[in-house]
Amino acid sequence: MAPQCSRLVIGGAGVLALMLLVNPDLTATQLKEVLCLTADQIDKDNNDENGKWSTAQQVLTDGQLKALPLSLRNRPYGKWYGFGRVHALKAVRRAFDLRQT
């Protein structure tokens, strides 16, 4: 494992696998969007200037925003937590709901 990686990063792969199990047609962009839209905001009362919550639009650079779906730009975002803690059940349910009927 690379020094910058942690088990938190690896755990996300399991959630993605479950999402693809219920909806194998999801694109990489859709997977990213669902994970971010269903994440739980944590440590909401954090007032540290470096880690407090804002929006992705306010925190990320122009280059980072270009890679971000429009639906995520005004979502709560913090430098310390990104979009928050992955909520596996919500993410899998959303992936299931996006199936083509």
Secondary structure, DSSP 8 states (H G I E B T S, - for coil): --TT--HHHHHHHHHHHHHHHH-TT--HHHHHHHHHHT-B---TT---TTT-EEEHHHHS-HHHHHTS-GGGTTSEEETTTBT-B--HHHHHHHHHHTS--
